[in-house]
Amino acid sequence: MTEQKRRPLPHEFHPPVASFTVVSDDVSEGARLRPDQVYAEGNASPHLRWEGFPAETKSFAVTCFDPDAPTGSGFWHWVLFDIPASVTELPAGAGSGGFPGLPQGAVHVRNDYGSKEFGGAAPPPGDGPHRYVFTVYAVGEEKLGPDSDASPAVVGFNLRFKAIGRAQLIGEYEVSAS
């Protein structure tokens, strides 16, 4: 992928907020995603753990976004919110299939595949490496506001005004041309 194809990250348009840390047993910063996080192979949401968020945090939201998708608007792979403030870790697969370990009350909206769950990486063959931006938002309210029928854009709009902190982890994935 050429540098001019790299598009901004979605929260680069949001006001600055406190930063904190997110880590994963499954995703390493700047490294290739594992087969588990690929749509056609495992399609499982990765393990995520976060710390250092603002003391005023009342809930969390988690998203995965590919800003490099050839759509003009990127591609939302995962949008989850209303995670209780007492939850600081999601196990692998929590956003997929039977949602093992997904906290009570957490809300999924449809990803750009059209399903209310995590949808793994699936860049077009030969399109170069795509970035998969896993972002955890600390939210200053227990409930973000939208329901499960909202679009990722509506969730993003609410996060712009209600997020008080943000952490991100970026993995990459590429499918070579045949």
N, CA and C of each residue as an Amber inpcrd file, in Angstrom:
protein
   534
   0.8500000  -1.1740000   0.0000000   0.0000000   0.0000000   0.0000000
   0.8930000   1.2320000   0.0000000   0.6060000   2.1690000  -0.8490000
   1.3850000   3.3960000  -0.9080000   0.9600000   4.3220000   0.2230000
   1.8680000   5.1970000   0.6090000   1.5720000   6.1080000   1.7150000
   0.3500000   6.9790000   1.4470000   0.1430000   7.3890000   0.1790000
  -0.9940000   8.2540000  -0.0840000  -2.3320000   7.5370000   0.0980000
  -2.3410000   6.1920000   0.1260000  -3.5820000   5.4490000   0.3740000
  -3.8990000   5.3560000   1.8590000  -2.9400000   5.6410000   2.7120000
  -3.2000000   5.5580000   4.1520000  -4.1470000   6.6800000   4.5530000
  -5.2730000   6.2890000   5.0860000  -6.2880000   7.2570000   5.4600000
  -6.2130000   7.5370000   6.9590000  -6.7640000   8.6640000   7.3990000
  -6.7340000   8.9960000   8.8260000  -7.5260000   7.9880000   9.6530000
  -7.1720000   7.8920000  10.9090000  -7.9140000   7.0580000  11.8390000
  -9.1780000   7.8100000  12.2510000 -10.2580000   7.1010000  12.5740000
 -11.5280000   7.7970000  12.8240000 -11.4790000   8.7760000  13.9840000
 -10.7450000   8.4660000  15.0280000 -10.7370000   9.3670000  16.1820000
  -9.7740000  10.5420000  16.0040000  -9.0690000  10.6200000  14.8920000
  -8.2240000  11.7920000  14.6330000  -9.0730000  13.0470000  14.4330000
 -10.3770000  12.8560000  14.2230000 -11.2880000  13.9850000  14.0480000
 -11.9970000  14.3480000  15.3450000 -11.7090000  13.6090000  16.4110000
 -12.3370000  13.8630000  17.7090000 -11.4440000  14.7670000  18.5540000
 -12.0110000  15.4290000  19.5450000 -11.1880000  16.2590000  20.4330000
 -10.1850000  15.3890000  21.1970000  -9.0690000  15.9690000  21.6060000
  -8.1100000  15.1980000  22.4010000  -8.7340000  14.7720000  23.7320000
  -8.4060000  13.5500000  24.1430000  -8.8500000  13.0200000  25.4370000
  -7.6510000  12.3320000  26.0810000  -7.8090000  11.9370000  27.3270000
  -6.7390000  11.2170000  28.0260000  -6.4160000   9.9270000  27.2920000
  -5.1560000   9.5490000  27.3070000  -4.7960000   8.2750000  26.7000000
  -4.5530000   7.2590000  27.8070000  -4.7750000   6.0060000  27.4740000
  -4.4620000   4.9160000  28.3930000  -3.9390000   3.7580000  27.5660000
  -3.7710000   2.6010000  28.1430000  -3.0910000   1.4850000  27.4980000
  -4.0430000   0.3340000  27.2260000  -3.9560000  -0.2390000  26.0300000
  -4.6360000  -1.4870000  25.7020000  -3.5800000  -2.4540000  25.1710000
  -3.6450000  -3.6910000  25.6400000  -2.7340000  -4.7490000  25.1830000
  -3.5660000  -5.9750000  24.8370000  -2.9220000  -6.9270000  24.1670000
  -3.6200000  -8.1200000  23.7320000  -2.6830000  -9.3130000  23.7340000
  -3.2290000 -10.4780000  24.0480000  -2.4760000 -11.7160000  23.8830000
  -2.4750000 -12.1570000  22.4230000  -3.3370000 -11.5400000  21.6070000
  -3.5450000 -11.9850000  20.2270000  -3.0740000 -11.0100000  19.1560000
  -2.9870000  -9.7280000  19.4770000  -2.6090000  -8.6950000  18.5110000
  -1.4070000  -7.9430000  19.0620000  -0.3840000  -7.7840000  18.2310000
   0.7910000  -6.9900000  18.6080000   0.8390000  -5.7500000  17.7320000
   1.2050000  -4.6330000  18.3250000   1.2670000  -3.3530000  17.6140000
   2.0900000  -3.4800000  16.3340000   1.4540000  -3.1540000  15.1990000
   2.1180000  -3.1400000  13.9000000   2.3740000  -4.5060000  13.2860000
   2.0290000  -5.5760000  13.9860000   2.2950000  -6.9330000  13.4870000
   1.0970000  -7.4670000  12.7120000   1.3580000  -8.5100000  11.9640000
   0.3190000  -9.1710000  11.1760000  -0.6940000  -9.8370000  12.1130000
  -1.9860000  -9.6810000  11.7940000  -3.0280000 -10.3480000  12.5660000
  -2.8890000 -11.8560000  12.4190000  -3.2700000 -12.5650000  13.4620000
  -3.2500000 -14.0230000  13.4300000  -4.4420000 -14.5430000  12.6340000
  -4.3740000 -15.7800000  12.1670000  -5.5030000 -16.3490000  11.4070000
  -6.8350000 -16.2760000  12.1550000  -6.8030000 -16.3410000  13.4840000
  -8.0460000 -16.2480000  14.2630000  -8.8040000 -14.9500000  13.9930000
  -8.0960000 -13.8770000  13.6630000  -8.7480000 -12.5830000  13.4480000
  -9.0680000 -12.3110000  11.9770000  -8.9340000 -13.3170000  11.1360000
  -9.2150000 -13.1860000   9.7020000 -10.6160000 -13.7320000   9.4300000
 -11.3710000 -13.0160000   8.6330000 -12.7760000 -13.3430000   8.3910000
 -12.9810000 -14.7770000   7.9000000 -12.2210000 -15.2000000   6.9110000
 -12.4250000 -16.5150000   6.3040000 -11.7440000 -17.6430000   7.0700000
 -10.9700000 -17.3120000   8.0970000 -10.2090000 -18.3550000   8.7920000
 -10.7200000 -18.6270000  10.2010000 -10.7440000 -17.6300000  11.0640000
 -11.1830000 -17.8540000  12.4430000 -12.3120000 -16.9380000  12.8470000
 -12.2450000 -15.6950000  12.3690000 -13.2710000 -14.6900000  12.6200000
 -13.5860000 -14.5070000  14.1000000 -12.5650000 -14.5830000  14.9350000
 -12.7480000 -14.4180000  16.3790000 -12.1700000 -13.0860000  16.8370000
 -12.9220000 -12.3750000  17.6450000 -12.3990000 -11.1340000  18.2200000
 -11.1960000 -11.4630000  19.0930000 -10.1970000 -10.5770000  19.1160000
  -9.0050000 -10.8530000  19.9210000  -9.2190000 -10.5580000  21.4020000
  -8.3540000 -11.1380000  22.2100000  -8.2720000 -10.7900000  23.6210000
  -7.8330000  -9.3260000  23.7050000  -8.4310000  -8.5550000  24.5960000
  -8.0270000  -7.1710000  24.8530000  -8.0510000  -6.9310000  26.3630000
  -7.0660000  -6.1940000  26.8560000  -6.9990000  -5.8200000  28.2750000
  -6.5310000  -4.3580000  28.3440000  -7.1510000  -3.5630000  29.2020000
  -6.7910000  -2.1410000  29.2750000  -6.6220000  -1.6930000  30.7150000
  -5.8140000  -0.6170000  30.8460000  -5.5260000  -0.0590000  32.1710000
  -5.1050000   1.3980000  32.0200000  -5.1360000   2.1050000  33.1410000
  -4.6970000   3.4960000  33.1630000  -5.7310000   4.4840000  32.6590000
  -6.9760000   4.0790000  32.5620000  -8.0560000   4.9390000  32.0630000
  -8.4480000   5.9420000  33.1470000  -9.1340000   7.0220000  32.7850000
  -9.5220000   8.0410000  33.7740000 -10.4070000   7.4690000  34.8850000
 -10.2140000   7.9700000  36.0860000 -10.9800000   7.5140000  37.2560000
 -12.4800000   7.7620000  37.0920000 -12.8600000   8.7380000  36.2680000
 -14.2690000   9.0910000  36.0740000 -14.9780000   8.1660000  35.0850000
 -14.2870000   7.1540000  34.5680000 -14.8660000   6.2570000  33.5650000
 -16.0720000   5.5220000  34.1430000 -17.1760000   5.5270000  33.3900000
 -18.3960000   4.8340000  33.8200000 -18.7440000   3.6600000  32.9120000
 -18.1360000   3.5980000  31.7250000 -18.3210000   2.4620000  30.8170000
 -17.2350000   2.5250000  29.7530000 -17.1860000   1.4800000  28.9330000
 -16.2140000   1.4160000  27.8390000 -16.9110000   1.0730000  26.5340000
 -16.2530000   1.4250000  25.4440000 -16.6640000   1.0000000  24.1040000
 -15.4220000   0.4370000  23.4280000 -15.6130000  -0.5300000  22.5480000
 -14.5210000  -1.1360000  21.7930000 -14.9130000  -1.1360000  20.3240000
 -13.9840000  -0.6950000  19.4700000 -14.2260000  -0.7320000  18.0350000
 -13.0160000  -1.3180000  17.3160000 -13.2670000  -1.8260000  16.1230000
 -12.1970000  -2.2090000  15.2040000 -12.5600000  -1.6190000  13.8540000
 -11.6300000  -0.8470000  13.2960000 -11.8820000  -0.1050000  12.0630000
 -10.7000000  -0.2720000  11.1180000 -10.9940000  -0.4820000   9.8430000
  -9.9740000  -0.5300000   8.7930000 -10.0690000   0.7630000   7.9870000
  -9.1870000   1.7410000   8.2520000  -9.2520000   2.9950000   7.5080000
  -8.7500000   2.8510000   6.0740000  -8.0910000   1.7300000   5.7620000
  -7.4830000   1.5450000   4.4500000  -8.3760000   0.7950000   3.4650000
  -9.5750000   0.4170000   3.8920000 -10.5040000  -0.2860000   3.0000000
 -10.8170000   0.6010000   1.7950000 -10.9110000   0.0160000   0.6140000
 -11.1450000   0.8060000  -0.6000000 -12.6160000   1.1720000  -0.7820000
 -13.1680000   1.8550000   0.2210000 -14.5850000   2.2200000   0.1820000
 -14.8150000   3.7220000   0.1430000 -13.8070000   4.4930000   0.4800000
 -13.9890000   5.9350000   0.6330000 -14.3810000   6.3110000   2.0470000
 -14.8380000   5.3230000   2.8310000 -15.2430000   5.6010000   4.2140000
 -14.7030000   4.5760000   5.2030000 -13.7490000   3.7580000   4.7900000
 -13.2070000   2.7380000   5.6750000 -14.1840000   1.5970000   5.8480000
 -13.9070000   0.7340000   6.8330000 -14.7490000  -0.4390000   7.0640000
 -14.7670000  -0.7380000   8.5540000 -15.9660000  -0.7750000   9.1410000
 -16.1460000  -1.0850000  10.5560000 -16.2450000  -2.5880000  10.7340000
 -15.3200000  -3.1600000  11.5020000 -15.2890000  -4.5930000  11.7710000
 -15.9350000  -4.9510000  13.1080000 -15.9960000  -3.9810000  14.0200000
 -16.5280000  -4.2810000  15.3600000 -16.9070000  -2.9860000  16.0340000
 -18.1090000  -2.9290000  16.5880000 -18.5660000  -1.7740000  17.3640000
 -19.3570000  -2.3180000  18.5560000 -18.7950000  -2.1470000  19.7370000
 -19.3400000  -2.6790000  20.9830000 -19.2830000  -1.5640000  22.0260000
 -20.3630000  -1.3660000  22.7700000 -20.3610000  -0.3070000  23.7840000
 -21.2060000  -0.7110000  24.9850000 -21.2790000   0.1710000  25.9680000
 -21.9560000  -0.0700000  27.2410000 -21.3290000  -1.2430000  28.0020000
 -20.0140000  -1.3680000  27.8720000 -19.2640000  -2.3410000  28.6680000
 -19.1070000  -1.7170000  30.0600000 -19.5170000  -2.4120000  31.1140000
 -19.4310000  -1.8280000  32.4600000 -18.0040000  -1.4040000  32.8180000
 -17.8870000  -0.3550000  33.6000000 -16.5750000   0.1720000  33.9930000
 -15.7690000  -0.8290000  34.8060000 -16.4210000  -1.8050000  35.4100000
 -15.7140000  -2.8290000  36.1880000 -15.0110000  -3.8580000  35.2980000
 -15.3100000  -3.8550000  34.0070000 -14.7210000  -4.8120000  33.0640000
 -13.5230000  -4.1600000  32.3870000 -12.3580000  -4.7510000  32.5360000
 -11.1380000  -4.2010000  31.9340000 -10.4400000  -5.2160000  31.0400000
 -11.1750000  -6.2540000  30.6480000 -10.5890000  -7.2780000  29.7830000
 -11.7060000  -8.0400000  29.0780000 -11.4850000  -8.3180000  27.7980000
 -12.3830000  -9.1820000  27.0370000 -11.5720000 -10.3830000  26.5640000
 -12.0640000 -11.5950000  26.7980000 -11.3250000 -12.7620000  26.3210000
 -11.4490000 -12.9020000  24.8100000 -10.5430000 -13.6450000  24.2100000
 -10.6340000 -13.9310000  22.7800000 -11.9970000 -14.5480000  22.4940000
 -12.6270000 -14.1010000  21.4190000 -13.9230000 -14.6250000  21.0160000
 -15.1140000 -13.9820000  21.6790000 -14.9100000 -13.0380000  22.6080000
 -16.0340000 -12.4220000  23.3220000 -16.9930000 -11.7120000  22.3770000
 -16.4930000 -11.2090000  21.2500000 -17.3420000 -10.4980000  20.3020000
 -17.8020000 -11.3470000  19.1410000 -17.6190000 -12.6590000  19.2330000
 -17.8850000 -13.5500000  18.1060000 -18.7330000 -14.7380000  18.5170000
 -19.4630000 -15.2820000  17.5560000 -20.1880000 -16.5410000  17.7570000
 -21.1330000 -16.5050000  18.9330000 -20.8520000 -17.3280000  19.9490000
 -21.6990000 -17.3930000  21.1370000 -21.3790000 -16.3290000  22.1650000
 -20.4430000 -15.4240000  21.8740000 -20.0590000 -14.3070000  22.7380000
 -19.5750000 -14.7540000  24.1180000 -18.6660000 -15.7350000  24.1790000
 -18.1690000 -16.1830000  25.4920000 -17.3970000 -15.0730000  26.2030000
 -17.7960000 -14.7660000  27.4110000 -17.1120000 -13.7370000  28.1870000
 -17.5660000 -12.3230000  27.9020000 -18.5680000 -12.1410000  27.0370000
 -19.0800000 -10.7890000  26.7890000 -19.8590000 -10.3360000  28.0240000
 -19.5360000  -9.1610000  28.5600000 -20.2110000  -8.7170000  29.7850000
 -21.7030000  -8.4530000  29.5760000 -22.4540000  -8.7260000  30.6090000
 -23.8960000  -8.4400000  30.6130000 -24.1160000  -6.9590000  30.3340000
 -25.0340000  -6.6440000  29.4390000 -25.3770000  -5.2610000  29.1290000
 -24.5890000  -4.6430000  27.9900000 -23.5130000  -5.2900000  27.5510000
 -22.7440000  -4.7530000  26.4200000 -23.5960000  -4.8400000  25.1500000
 -23.4590000  -3.8440000  24.2810000 -24.2960000  -3.7350000  23.0880000
 -23.4270000  -3.7510000  21.8340000 -23.7670000  -4.6350000  20.8940000
 -23.1490000  -4.6540000  19.5640000 -24.0690000  -3.9270000  18.5830000
 -23.4800000  -3.1830000  17.6540000 -24.2280000  -2.7130000  16.4970000
 -23.6620000  -3.4340000  15.2770000 -24.3740000  -3.3270000  14.1610000
 -23.9390000  -4.0150000  12.9500000 -22.5920000  -3.4860000  12.4760000
 -21.7230000  -4.4150000  12.1360000 -20.4780000  -4.0420000  11.4780000
 -20.7730000  -3.8540000   9.9840000 -19.7640000  -3.5560000   9.2040000
 -20.0100000  -3.3380000   7.7760000 -20.2270000  -4.6300000   6.9970000
 -20.0780000  -5.7790000   7.6360000 -20.5180000  -7.0430000   7.0380000
 -22.0240000  -7.2190000   7.2090000 -22.6170000  -6.4570000   8.1290000
 -24.0470000  -6.5420000   8.3790000 -24.4260000  -7.3720000   9.5860000
 -23.4510000  -7.8310000  10.3770000 -23.7530000  -8.6520000  11.5520000
 -23.3730000  -7.9130000  12.8290000 -24.0690000  -8.2340000  13.9040000
 -23.8290000  -7.5920000  15.2000000 -22.8230000  -8.4220000  15.9840000
 -21.5720000  -8.3560000  15.5520000 -20.4780000  -9.0940000  16.1650000
 -19.1730000  -8.6040000  15.5490000 -18.0630000  -9.1990000  15.9660000
 -16.7670000  -8.9360000  15.3450000 -16.7350000  -9.6210000  13.9860000
 -16.2150000  -8.9150000  12.9930000 -15.9760000  -9.4860000  11.6630000
 -14.5100000  -9.3040000  11.3330000 -13.8150000 -10.3830000  11.0560000
 -12.3740000 -10.3470000  10.8800000 -11.8880000  -9.6560000   9.6150000
 -10.5590000  -9.5670000   9.5270000  -9.8860000  -8.9120000   8.4010000
 -10.1790000  -9.6430000   7.0930000 -10.3720000  -8.8810000   6.0290000
 -10.6160000  -9.4590000   4.7090000 -10.3000000  -8.4340000   3.6210000
  -9.0600000  -7.9350000   3.5750000  -8.7500000  -6.9450000   2.5420000
  -8.7380000  -7.5810000   1.1490000  -9.0090000  -6.8040000   0.1190000
  -8.9670000  -7.3570000  -1.2350000  -7.5600000  -7.8380000  -1.5870000
  -7.4430000  -8.9450000  -2.3050000  -6.1240000  -9.4300000  -2.7240000
  -5.3670000  -8.3640000  -3.5130000  -4.0920000  -8.1870000  -3.1690000
  -3.2420000  -7.2420000  -3.8840000  -3.4240000  -5.7910000  -3.4870000
  -4.2480000  -5.4930000  -2.5010000  -4.5060000  -4.1040000  -2.1020000
  -3.4730000  -3.5830000  -1.1150000  -2.5000000  -4.4060000  -0.7580000
  -1.4800000  -3.9850000   0.1940000  -1.9370000  -4.1920000   1.6200000
  -1.0820000  -3.8620000   2.5860000  -1.4540000  -4.0660000   3.9840000
  -2.5240000  -3.0720000   4.4330000  -3.4770000  -3.5920000   5.1740000
  -4.5160000  -2.7640000   5.7810000  -4.2720000  -2.7280000   7.2750000
  -4.5810000  -1.5790000   7.8890000  -4.4770000  -1.4280000   9.3440000
  -5.8270000  -1.7510000   9.9840000  -5.7760000  -2.5070000  11.0620000
  -6.9700000  -2.8360000  11.8310000  -6.7920000  -2.1880000  13.1950000
  -7.5440000  -1.1050000  13.4010000  -7.3790000  -0.2490000  14.5730000
  -8.3750000  -0.6780000  15.6420000  -7.8600000  -1.3270000  16.6840000
  -8.6680000  -1.7010000  17.8340000  -8.5770000  -0.5450000  18.8220000
  -9.7170000   0.0640000  19.1100000  -9.7550000   1.2140000  20.0120000
 -10.6680000   0.9110000  21.1880000 -10.1830000   1.1960000  22.3730000
 -11.0080000   1.1230000  23.5800000 -11.2380000   2.5640000  24.0230000
 -12.4920000   2.9160000  24.1990000 -12.8740000   4.2560000  24.6410000
 -13.3470000   4.1850000  26.0910000 -12.8500000   5.0610000  26.9250000
 -13.4000000   5.2700000  28.2620000 -14.5140000   6.2980000  28.1170000
 -15.6860000   5.9680000  28.6240000 -16.8650000   6.8120000  28.4510000
 -17.2820000   7.3600000  29.8140000 -17.6720000   8.6170000  29.8380000
 -18.0500000   9.2830000  31.0820000 -19.4760000   9.0430000  31.5070000
 -20.1920000   8.1460000  30.8280000 -21.5700000   7.8130000  31.1720000
 -21.7300000   6.2950000  31.1630000 -22.6350000   5.7870000  31.9900000
 -22.8520000   4.3340000  32.0280000 -23.4210000   3.8190000  30.7190000
 -24.2910000   4.5860000  30.0930000 -24.9130000   4.2040000  28.8260000
 -24.5480000   5.2500000  27.7790000 -24.0340000   4.7800000  26.6490000
 -23.6130000   5.7010000  25.5870000 -24.8060000   6.4290000  24.9740000
 -25.9480000   5.7400000  24.8480000 -27.1330000   6.3920000  24.2910000
 -27.7890000   5.6070000  23.1720000 -27.0370000   5.2160000  22.1200000
 -27.6890000   4.4880000  21.0280000 -28.1090000   3.0790000  21.4540000
 -28.9520000   2.4490000  20.6260000 -29.2940000   1.0480000  20.8610000
 -28.6260000   0.1960000  19.7860000 -28.9300000  -1.0870000  19.7580000
 -28.2380000  -2.0080000  18.8580000 -28.6090000  -1.8180000  17.3910000
 -29.5850000  -0.9710000  17.0960000 -29.9380000  -0.6980000  15.7020000
 -29.2140000   0.5240000  15.1450000 -28.3940000   1.1800000  15.9560000
 -27.6470000   2.3560000  15.4920000 -26.5690000   1.9300000  14.4940000
 -26.1380000   2.8650000  13.6920000 -25.0260000   2.6190000  12.7680000
 -23.7080000   2.9070000  13.4900000 -22.5930000   2.3780000  12.9710000
 -21.2970000   2.7490000  13.5490000 -21.0710000   4.2650000  13.5580000
 -21.5970000   4.9760000  12.5710000 -21.4360000   6.4340000  12.5340000
 -22.1360000   7.1030000  13.7110000 -23.3140000   6.6300000  14.0680000
 -24.0470000   7.2000000  15.2110000 -23.2930000   6.9060000  16.5080000
 -22.7520000   5.7010000  16.6240000 -21.9560000   5.3700000  17.8080000
 -20.7380000   6.2900000  17.8620000 -20.0550000   6.4730000  16.7170000
 -18.9020000   7.3650000  16.6590000 -19.2460000   8.7930000  17.0380000
 -20.4020000   9.2610000  16.6020000 -20.8700000  10.6010000  16.9540000
 -20.9990000  10.7260000  18.4700000 -21.6170000   9.7350000  19.0970000
 -21.7750000   9.7600000  20.5550000 -20.4300000   9.6750000  21.2630000
 -19.5220000   8.8490000  20.7480000 -18.1960000   8.7480000  21.3610000
 -17.4320000  10.0580000  21.2620000 -17.6400000  10.8000000  20.1970000
 -16.9560000  12.0850000  20.0440000 -17.2500000  13.0000000  21.2130000
 -18.4750000  12.9530000  21.7160000 -18.8870000  13.8540000  22.7830000
 -18.8120000  13.2480000  24.1830000 -18.7690000  11.9260000  24.2830000
 -18.8540000  11.2810000  25.5970000 -17.5950000  10.5340000  26.0070000
 -16.6390000  10.3530000  25.0900000 -15.3910000   9.6750000  25.4530000
 -14.5200000  10.6120000  26.2840000 -13.9470000  10.0650000  27.3400000
 -13.0380000  10.8490000  28.1890000 -11.6160000  10.2890000  28.1340000
 -11.4620000   9.1730000  27.4400000 -10.1450000   8.5660000  27.2710000
 -10.1770000   7.5950000  26.1080000  -8.9630000   7.2690000  25.6040000
  -8.8960000   6.4070000  24.4250000  -7.5630000   5.6680000  24.4130000
  -7.6230000   4.4030000  24.0220000  -6.4210000   3.5920000  23.8380000
  -6.5680000   2.8480000  22.5160000  -5.4610000   2.6500000  21.8190000
  -5.5670000   1.9310000  20.5500000  -4.4160000   0.9550000  20.3690000
  -4.6960000  -0.0550000  19.5750000  -3.7360000  -1.0810000  19.2110000
  -3.9840000  -1.3910000  17.7400000  -2.9390000  -1.3440000  16.9190000
  -3.1160000  -1.5120000  15.4760000  -2.3620000  -2.7390000  14.9830000
  -3.1170000  -3.6650000  14.4030000  -2.5230000  -4.8080000  13.7130000
  -2.6910000  -4.6070000  12.2220000  -1.9750000  -5.3970000  11.4320000
  -2.0830000  -5.2830000   9.9760000  -2.3800000  -6.6320000   9.3660000
  -2.9510000  -6.5860000   8.1750000  -3.2000000  -7.8170000   7.4340000
  -3.2160000  -7.4930000   5.9480000  -2.7120000  -8.4250000   5.1730000
  -2.6180000  -8.2570000   3.7190000  -2.8490000  -9.5990000   3.0630000
  -3.5330000  -9.5790000   1.9260000  -3.7110000 -10.7660000   1.0910000
  -2.9740000 -10.4910000  -0.2030000  -1.9950000 -11.3170000  -0.5200000
  -1.2220000 -11.0820000  -1.7380000  -2.0600000 -11.3830000  -2.9710000
  -1.7160000 -10.7270000  -4.0710000  -2.4200000 -10.9490000  -5.3360000
  -2.1130000 -12.3570000  -5.8250000  -3.0880000 -12.9890000  -6.4170000
  -2.8890000 -14.3650000  -6.9030000  -2.0850000 -14.4070000  -8.1770000
